[in-house]
Amino acid sequence: MKHRAINVTEFKAKCLALLDEVGKRGDTITITKRGQPLATVGPARQRARKSPEGTWAGRVVVKQDALDADTSGLWEVARQRPGARG
């Protein structure tokens, strides 16, 4: 990671290119005004991605009879034509 200092006028002129550089390489830039540090620009911290695995463990209980339910009758109703009465 590289660190450099530039004056505020140069930063203003090259802002977008400098921010791209910070994002790609992880460099940091100190912006100065009349030789005094004004601000430091660095890469944003990336949040660690949390795995969704096990998110519902211990919170949701699925009853076995719900898994074994006979739903074949529901499919017959879905196959009927709209407006047809059976």
Residue pairs with C-beta under 8 A, 6 or more apart in sequence:
1 25
1 26
1 27
1 28
2 25
2 27
2 28
3 27
3 28
3 29
3 30
4 27
4 29
4 30
5 29
5 30
5 31
5 32
5 37
6 18
6 29
6 30
6 31
6 32
7 31
7 32
7 33
8 31
8 32
8 33
8 38
11 18
11 29
11 31
18 29
18 41
19 41
21 27
22 28
22 29
22 41
22 42
22 43
23 43
26 42
26 43
27 42
27 43
28 40
28 41
28 42
28 43
29 40
29 41
29 42
30 37
30 38
30 39
30 40
30 41
31 37
31 38
31 39
31 40
31 41
32 38
80 86
